[in-house]
Amino acid sequence: MKAIIPTIKTLIICLLMISQMGWAQLPKETEAQKAERMKWWTEARFGMFIHWGLYALPARHEWVKHHERMTNEQYQKYFENFDPDLYDPKEWARMAKEAGMKYVVLTSKHHEGFCLWDTRYTDYKSTNTPIGKDLIREFVEAFRAEGLKVGFYYSLLDWHHPDYTIDRNHPQRQESDADYNRLNKGKDMNRYRAYMKDQVRELLTNYGEISIIWFDFSFPGKNGKGRDDWDSEGLLKLARSLQPGIIVDDRLDLKDVEGGWDFTTPEQVKVAKWPEYNGKKIPWETCQTFSGSWGYYRDETTWKSPAQLIELLVESVSKGGNLLLNVGPTARGIFDYRARERLEAIGEWMKYNSRSIYNCTEAPAGFRAPANTLLTYNPATKRLYIHLLAYPMGAMTLENMADKVRYIQFLHDASEIRFTAGSNEQKNNLNLQLPVMKPPVEIPVLEVILK
């Protein structure tokens, strides 16, 4: 018996080593189990992205360090002057809730490497700036108090960490392999990988239930970084072990790995149709900005109108997806006036029309959208929603729906829309009688109660 004891100890040590090295399998689940885990997210449809960091001070794009090829020394002035004295996450949370958002994702660390929490693993954090406090803790408490699910964005890139090797997306990117080799001499990505895991462990341990982890981003190829550079599987296993119910994006370069991602993330684009992978429709979320920048950009002028933003939300849901709409707070910690105006306008619309967004998805096959409209559908209530992007002034025809419809009303005020069936070859069409004047709603919605 004594001879067996060392063998058991050795086995335990080996198992611990295997676990630490990330060789354990990712958790397995059925499609039904995954759908249940993601049910709240799928039903929510609308979330807030928040990009906030030192880049709010230069106020000319969150990639300013990259675009202007700044060194750490040149960028240091933003760290020394970061003092968001007007930061009030309760106000942020209130605005998100009033806009109709159901969840939030905050940049805990963006590519610049600056951390918004009191991490043990670097001095490059908010507690060492003039504001002098953990900004994430207040944030989490405020948004949870408003009933929103909380998620963290965590950048795989890090332009400040001494062991992060210079690559083609780095501010000090080079032209030749020889220059890369020279500048990367002495850097150790093993240490950086350990650093990422230590920080992810903090984020997913110290702040209660975290519903989403948004890793960003992989760029394999020459002078790039992919799954092996990040130890993506190890990071994901760590995240899922700490927060079993967590939802994870698809930017770890694990698209071909079972359990390697939960949803796909088309950025700043309208998809032509519900995205597919291997011939199957997949969960998806488009992340979008109010303008052309994620971080606060004082002089940016390409801001979308409220109508464009509402249409973006409706279009996402009409193809079975979510919208994660971004705000870039200022360096004093507030949402600037343009963001406030748009959030208020979206909130006003959602106050009366959110039934066409929450729990909704793509309309079933056989329902044809009239010109200048978008359809969403609630499969539980069996109600179809017709969003009038261009108001038709008095009349509209629904093709091949006479045998499907029981009642129609405007959603914003529940006022009846009268209709009659067509005649002869159009007998299965419905002719709707709409008021000539457009209702006082940014995008009016017809609620069609089906038989």
C-alpha positions as CSV (number, residue, x, y, z in Angstrom):
1,M,0.0,0.0,0.0
2,K,2.8,2.4,0.8
3,A,4.2,1.9,-2.7
4,I,1.0,3.1,-4.2
5,I,0.7,6.4,-2.3
6,P,3.4,8.2,-4.4
7,T,1.6,7.0,-7.6
8,I,-1.6,8.6,-6.4
9,K,0.1,11.8,-5.5
10,T,1.8,11.9,-8.9
11,L,-1.6,11.3,-10.6
12,I,-3.1,14.2,-8.7
13,I,-0.2,16.5,-9.6
14,C,-0.5,15.4,-13.2
15,L,-4.2,16.1,-13.3
16,L,-3.7,19.6,-11.8
17,M,-1.0,20.3,-14.4
18,I,-3.3,19.2,-17.2
19,S,-6.1,21.4,-15.8
20,Q,-3.8,24.4,-15.6
21,M,-2.4,23.8,-19.1
22,G,-6.0,23.9,-20.5
23,W,-6.1,20.3,-21.8
24,A,-9.5,19.6,-20.2
25,Q,-12.4,19.6,-22.7
26,L,-14.7,22.5,-23.1
27,P,-18.1,21.9,-21.6
28,K,-20.5,19.9,-23.8
29,E,-24.1,20.9,-24.3
30,T,-26.9,20.0,-26.6
31,E,-28.5,22.6,-29.0
32,A,-31.5,22.7,-26.6
33,Q,-29.3,23.4,-23.6
34,K,-27.4,26.1,-25.4
35,A,-30.7,27.7,-26.5
36,E,-31.9,27.7,-22.9
37,R,-28.7,29.2,-21.6
38,M,-28.9,32.0,-24.2
39,K,-32.7,32.4,-23.9
40,W,-32.6,35.7,-21.9
41,W,-30.1,37.2,-24.5
42,T,-32.2,36.1,-27.5
43,E,-35.3,37.6,-26.0
44,A,-33.6,40.8,-24.9
45,R,-32.6,41.8,-28.5
46,F,-31.1,45.2,-27.5
47,G,-28.0,46.0,-25.4
48,M,-25.6,48.9,-24.7
49,F,-21.9,48.7,-25.5
50,I,-19.7,51.1,-23.6
51,H,-16.2,52.0,-24.9
52,W,-14.4,54.0,-22.2
53,G,-10.7,54.4,-21.4
54,L,-7.8,56.8,-21.6
55,Y,-8.6,57.5,-25.3
56,A,-11.5,59.6,-24.1
57,L,-8.9,62.4,-23.3
58,P,-7.5,62.8,-26.8
59,A,-11.1,62.4,-28.0
60,R,-10.1,61.4,-31.5
61,H,-10.9,57.7,-31.8
62,E,-10.2,54.7,-29.5
63,W,-7.4,53.6,-31.8
64,V,-5.6,57.0,-31.5
65,K,-2.5,55.4,-30.1
66,H,-2.3,53.1,-33.1
67,H,-3.3,55.7,-35.7
68,E,-0.7,58.2,-34.5
69,R,1.9,55.6,-33.7
70,M,2.3,56.8,-30.1
71,T,4.8,55.2,-27.7
72,N,3.9,54.4,-24.1
73,E,5.8,57.5,-23.0
74,Q,3.8,59.7,-25.4
75,Y,0.5,58.2,-24.3
76,Q,1.4,58.5,-20.6
77,K,-0.1,62.0,-20.3
78,Y,-3.6,60.6,-20.7
79,F,-3.0,58.2,-17.8
80,E,-1.7,61.0,-15.6
81,N,-4.8,63.2,-16.4
82,F,-7.6,60.6,-16.3
83,D,-10.1,62.1,-13.8
84,P,-13.7,61.4,-14.7
85,D,-15.1,63.5,-11.9
86,L,-18.7,63.5,-13.3
87,Y,-18.8,59.7,-13.5
88,D,-22.2,58.5,-12.3
89,P,-22.9,54.9,-13.4
90,K,-26.4,55.2,-11.9
91,E,-27.2,57.8,-14.5
92,W,-25.7,55.6,-17.3
93,A,-27.8,52.7,-16.1
94,R,-31.0,54.8,-16.0
95,M,-30.4,56.1,-19.6
96,A,-29.8,52.5,-20.8
97,K,-32.9,51.2,-19.2
98,E,-35.1,54.1,-20.5
99,A,-33.8,53.5,-24.0
100,G,-35.1,50.0,-23.7
101,M,-31.8,48.2,-23.4
102,K,-31.7,44.9,-21.5
103,Y,-28.0,44.3,-21.1
104,V,-24.7,46.1,-21.1
105,V,-21.1,45.3,-22.1
106,L,-18.3,47.5,-20.8
107,T,-14.7,47.7,-22.0
108,S,-12.9,46.5,-18.8
109,K,-9.6,46.8,-20.9
110,H,-9.3,48.0,-24.5
111,H,-6.3,47.6,-26.8
112,E,-4.5,50.4,-25.0
113,G,-4.1,48.1,-22.0
114,F,-5.6,50.4,-19.4
115,C,-7.8,48.7,-16.9
116,L,-10.9,50.2,-15.3
117,W,-10.7,48.0,-12.2
118,D,-8.3,47.5,-9.3
119,T,-6.4,44.6,-10.8
120,R,-3.5,43.0,-8.9
121,Y,-1.5,42.3,-12.0
122,T,-0.6,45.8,-13.4
123,D,-0.2,49.3,-12.2
124,Y,-1.8,50.5,-15.4
125,K,-5.3,50.9,-13.8
126,S,-7.9,53.4,-12.8
127,T,-7.0,53.3,-9.1
128,N,-3.6,54.8,-9.9
129,T,-5.0,57.7,-11.9
130,P,-6.4,60.9,-10.3
131,I,-9.9,59.4,-10.0
132,G,-8.3,56.8,-7.7
133,K,-11.0,54.1,-7.6
134,D,-12.3,50.9,-9.1
135,L,-14.7,52.1,-11.8
136,I,-16.1,48.7,-12.6
137,R,-17.5,47.9,-9.1
138,E,-19.8,51.0,-9.1
139,F,-20.8,50.2,-12.7
140,V,-21.8,46.7,-12.0
141,E,-23.8,47.6,-9.0
142,A,-25.6,50.5,-10.8
143,F,-26.6,48.4,-13.9
144,R,-27.7,45.4,-11.8
145,A,-29.9,47.7,-9.7
146,E,-31.8,48.8,-12.9
147,G,-32.3,45.1,-13.9
148,L,-29.8,45.0,-16.7
149,K,-27.6,41.9,-17.3
150,V,-23.9,42.9,-17.0
151,G,-21.1,41.8,-19.4
152,F,-17.4,42.7,-19.8
153,Y,-15.4,43.3,-23.0
154,Y,-11.8,42.2,-22.6
155,S,-9.2,43.1,-25.2
156,L,-6.8,40.3,-26.2
157,L,-4.5,43.0,-27.7
158,D,-2.5,45.1,-25.3
159,W,-0.3,47.9,-26.5
160,H,1.1,48.7,-23.1
161,H,2.1,45.3,-21.6
162,P,5.9,44.8,-21.8
163,D,5.6,41.1,-22.9
164,Y,3.0,41.7,-25.6
165,T,4.8,41.2,-28.9
166,I,4.6,43.9,-31.5
167,D,2.4,42.8,-34.4
168,R,0.8,44.3,-37.5
169,N,-1.9,46.1,-35.4
170,H,0.5,47.5,-32.8
171,P,1.3,51.3,-32.7
172,Q,5.0,50.3,-33.2
173,R,4.2,48.0,-36.2
174,Q,7.1,47.5,-38.6
175,E,7.8,46.9,-42.2
176,S,10.3,44.0,-42.0
177,D,10.6,40.7,-40.1
178,A,14.0,41.7,-39.0
179,D,12.6,44.8,-37.3
180,Y,9.9,42.8,-35.6
181,N,12.5,40.3,-34.4
182,R,14.6,43.1,-33.0
183,L,11.8,44.9,-31.2
184,N,10.3,41.7,-29.8
185,K,13.6,40.4,-28.4
186,G,13.1,39.6,-24.7
187,K,9.3,39.8,-24.8
188,D,7.5,36.7,-23.6
189,M,4.0,35.9,-24.7
190,N,3.9,33.1,-22.1
191,R,3.9,35.7,-19.4
192,Y,1.3,37.8,-21.3
193,R,-1.0,34.7,-21.6
194,A,-0.7,34.1,-17.9
195,Y,-1.5,37.8,-17.3
196,M,-4.7,37.6,-19.4
197,K,-5.9,34.5,-17.5
198,D,-5.2,36.2,-14.2
199,Q,-7.2,39.2,-15.2
200,V,-10.1,37.2,-16.6
201,R,-10.2,35.3,-13.4
202,E,-10.4,38.6,-11.4
203,L,-13.2,39.9,-13.6
204,L,-15.2,36.7,-13.4
205,T,-14.7,36.1,-9.7
206,N,-14.8,39.5,-8.0
207,Y,-18.0,41.1,-9.4
208,G,-20.8,38.5,-9.0
209,E,-22.6,37.0,-11.9
210,I,-21.3,38.1,-15.3
211,S,-23.6,37.3,-18.2
212,I,-21.3,38.0,-21.2
213,I,-17.6,38.0,-21.9
214,W,-16.7,39.8,-25.1
215,F,-13.1,38.9,-26.1
216,D,-11.7,41.1,-28.9
217,F,-10.0,40.1,-31.3
218,S,-8.0,37.6,-33.3
219,F,-6.1,38.4,-36.5
220,P,-4.2,35.3,-37.6
221,G,-1.6,35.4,-40.4
222,K,1.7,37.1,-41.0
223,N,2.7,39.3,-38.0
224,G,-0.8,38.6,-36.6
225,K,-2.2,36.7,-33.6
226,G,-4.6,33.8,-33.4
227,R,-5.8,31.1,-31.0
228,D,-2.3,29.8,-30.2
229,D,-1.0,33.3,-29.3
230,W,-3.9,33.8,-26.9
231,D,-4.3,30.2,-25.7
232,S,-7.9,30.8,-26.7
233,E,-9.1,27.4,-25.5
234,G,-7.5,27.9,-22.1
235,L,-9.1,31.4,-21.8
236,L,-12.5,30.1,-22.7
237,K,-12.3,27.0,-20.4
238,L,-11.3,29.4,-17.6
239,A,-14.3,31.7,-18.3
240,R,-16.8,28.8,-18.5
241,S,-15.4,27.2,-15.4
242,L,-15.9,30.4,-13.4
243,Q,-19.2,31.5,-14.9
244,P,-20.9,28.4,-16.3
245,G,-23.8,30.3,-17.8
246,I,-21.7,33.0,-19.5
247,I,-22.3,33.9,-23.1
248,V,-19.2,34.3,-25.3
249,D,-18.6,36.0,-28.6
250,D,-16.7,34.5,-31.6
251,R,-13.4,36.5,-31.7
252,L,-11.1,33.9,-30.0
253,D,-10.4,32.3,-33.4
254,L,-12.3,29.1,-32.3
255,K,-15.1,29.1,-34.9
256,D,-14.3,25.5,-35.8
257,V,-14.1,24.3,-32.2
258,E,-17.2,22.8,-30.6
259,G,-18.3,25.1,-27.7
260,G,-15.7,27.7,-28.8
261,W,-18.3,30.5,-29.3
262,D,-21.9,31.3,-28.7
263,F,-22.8,34.1,-31.2
264,T,-21.3,35.8,-34.2
265,T,-20.5,39.5,-34.3
266,P,-20.9,41.4,-37.6
267,E,-19.5,44.9,-36.8
268,Q,-20.8,48.1,-38.3
269,V,-22.7,46.4,-41.1
270,K,-26.3,45.4,-41.9
271,V,-26.5,41.7,-42.7
272,A,-28.2,40.7,-45.9
273,K,-29.8,37.7,-44.2
274,W,-29.8,35.7,-40.9
275,P,-26.1,34.6,-40.7
276,E,-25.4,30.9,-41.1
277,Y,-22.5,28.6,-40.2
278,N,-22.2,25.2,-41.8
279,G,-25.6,25.7,-43.4
280,K,-27.4,26.5,-40.1
281,K,-28.7,29.8,-38.8
282,I,-26.7,30.9,-35.8
283,P,-27.2,33.4,-32.9
284,W,-25.9,36.8,-33.9
285,E,-25.5,40.3,-32.7
286,T,-24.4,43.3,-34.7
287,C,-22.3,45.9,-32.7
288,Q,-22.8,49.4,-34.0
289,T,-21.9,53.0,-33.1
290,F,-23.9,56.2,-33.1
291,S,-21.1,57.6,-35.4
292,G,-17.8,56.4,-36.8
293,S,-16.0,55.9,-33.5
294,W,-16.4,53.6,-30.5
295,G,-14.5,55.8,-28.1
296,Y,-15.5,59.4,-27.5
297,Y,-14.6,61.5,-30.6
298,R,-15.3,65.2,-30.0
299,D,-15.1,66.2,-33.7
300,E,-16.8,63.2,-35.4
301,T,-19.8,64.3,-37.5
302,T,-21.2,61.2,-39.1
303,W,-23.9,60.6,-36.4
304,K,-26.9,58.5,-37.3
305,S,-30.3,59.9,-36.9
306,P,-32.8,58.4,-34.4
307,A,-34.8,57.0,-37.3
308,Q,-31.7,55.3,-38.7
309,L,-30.9,53.8,-35.3
310,I,-34.4,52.5,-34.7
311,E,-34.4,51.0,-38.2
312,L,-31.1,49.4,-37.4
313,L,-32.6,47.8,-34.3
314,V,-35.7,46.6,-36.2
315,E,-33.7,45.3,-39.1
316,S,-31.5,43.2,-36.7
317,V,-34.6,41.7,-35.0
318,S,-36.2,41.1,-38.4
319,K,-33.3,38.8,-39.3
320,G,-33.3,37.0,-35.9
321,G,-30.5,39.0,-34.3
322,N,-29.6,41.5,-31.6
323,L,-28.3,45.1,-31.6
324,L,-25.5,46.1,-29.3
325,L,-25.4,49.9,-29.6
326,N,-22.3,51.7,-28.4
327,V,-21.8,54.8,-26.3
328,G,-18.4,56.4,-25.8
329,P,-18.4,58.5,-22.6
330,T,-16.3,61.6,-22.3
331,A,-13.2,61.9,-20.2
332,R,-15.3,63.5,-17.4
333,G,-17.5,60.4,-17.3
334,I,-20.7,61.5,-19.0
335,F,-22.6,60.6,-22.2
336,D,-22.3,63.6,-24.5
337,Y,-25.3,65.5,-25.7
338,R,-25.5,63.7,-29.1
339,A,-25.6,60.3,-27.4
340,R,-28.2,61.5,-24.9
341,E,-30.5,62.9,-27.6
342,R,-30.4,59.6,-29.5
343,L,-30.9,57.4,-26.4
344,E,-33.9,59.6,-25.4
345,A,-35.4,59.3,-28.9
346,I,-35.0,55.5,-29.0
347,G,-36.5,55.3,-25.5
348,E,-39.5,57.3,-26.6
349,W,-40.1,54.9,-29.5
350,M,-39.4,51.8,-27.4
351,K,-41.9,53.0,-24.7
352,Y,-44.7,52.4,-27.1
353,N,-43.3,49.9,-29.6
354,S,-41.0,47.5,-27.7
355,R,-43.5,44.7,-28.1
356,S,-42.3,44.5,-31.7
357,I,-38.7,44.0,-30.5
358,Y,-38.5,41.9,-27.3
359,N,-39.1,38.2,-27.7
360,C,-39.4,38.7,-31.5
361,T,-37.5,37.3,-34.4
362,E,-37.7,36.8,-38.2
363,A,-41.2,36.4,-39.6
364,P,-42.1,32.8,-40.7
365,A,-41.8,31.9,-44.4
366,G,-44.9,32.9,-46.3
367,F,-45.2,36.4,-44.8
368,R,-44.1,39.0,-47.4
369,A,-43.1,42.5,-46.3
370,P,-44.8,45.3,-48.2
371,A,-42.6,47.8,-49.8
372,N,-40.7,50.1,-47.4
373,T,-41.5,47.9,-44.3
374,L,-39.7,45.5,-42.0
375,L,-41.4,42.5,-40.3
376,T,-40.8,41.1,-36.9
377,Y,-42.7,38.2,-35.3
378,N,-43.4,37.0,-31.8
379,P,-43.8,33.2,-32.0
380,A,-45.3,33.0,-28.5
381,T,-48.1,35.4,-29.0
382,K,-48.3,34.8,-32.8
383,R,-48.3,38.4,-33.6
384,L,-46.8,40.0,-36.7
385,Y,-45.3,43.5,-36.6
386,I,-45.1,45.7,-39.7
387,H,-42.7,48.6,-39.3
388,L,-43.6,51.4,-41.7
389,L,-40.2,52.9,-42.7
390,A,-41.9,55.2,-45.3
391,Y,-45.4,56.1,-44.4
392,P,-47.9,55.0,-47.1
393,M,-50.5,57.8,-46.7
394,G,-53.9,56.1,-46.6
395,A,-53.6,52.6,-48.0
396,M,-51.5,49.4,-47.9
397,T,-52.0,45.9,-49.2
398,L,-50.9,42.7,-47.4
399,E,-50.6,40.0,-50.0
400,N,-51.9,36.5,-49.4
401,M,-53.0,37.2,-45.8
402,A,-56.8,37.3,-45.9
403,D,-57.0,33.8,-44.3
404,K,-54.4,34.6,-41.7
405,V,-55.4,37.8,-40.0
406,R,-57.9,38.3,-37.2
407,Y,-57.3,42.0,-36.2
408,I,-54.9,44.9,-36.9
409,Q,-54.0,47.9,-34.8
410,F,-51.4,50.6,-34.5
411,L,-49.0,49.4,-31.8
412,H,-48.4,52.9,-30.3
413,D,-52.0,53.6,-29.3
414,A,-53.9,50.3,-30.0
415,S,-56.2,52.1,-32.5
416,E,-58.0,49.9,-35.0
417,I,-56.8,49.6,-38.6
418,R,-59.8,48.6,-40.8
419,F,-59.3,46.3,-43.7
420,T,-61.2,44.5,-46.4
421,A,-60.4,41.5,-48.5
422,G,-59.6,41.9,-52.2
423,S,-61.7,40.6,-55.1
424,N,-61.2,38.1,-57.9
425,E,-57.6,37.1,-58.3
426,Q,-56.6,39.4,-55.3
427,K,-59.2,37.8,-53.0
428,N,-56.6,36.6,-50.5
429,N,-55.1,40.0,-50.2
430,L,-56.0,42.5,-47.5
431,N,-56.5,46.2,-48.2
432,L,-55.7,48.3,-45.2
433,Q,-57.2,51.7,-44.5
434,L,-54.6,53.9,-42.9
435,P,-54.9,57.6,-41.8
436,V,-53.5,60.0,-44.4
437,M,-51.4,61.7,-41.7
438,K,-48.5,59.8,-40.3
439,P,-48.9,59.2,-36.5
440,P,-46.5,61.1,-34.3
441,V,-44.2,58.2,-34.1
442,E,-40.7,58.0,-35.6
443,I,-41.4,54.6,-37.2
444,P,-45.1,53.6,-36.9
445,V,-45.8,49.9,-36.3
446,L,-48.8,47.8,-37.2
447,E,-49.6,45.0,-34.9
448,V,-51.2,42.1,-36.8
449,I,-53.1,39.6,-34.6
450,L,-53.1,36.3,-36.5
451,K,-55.7,33.6,-36.4
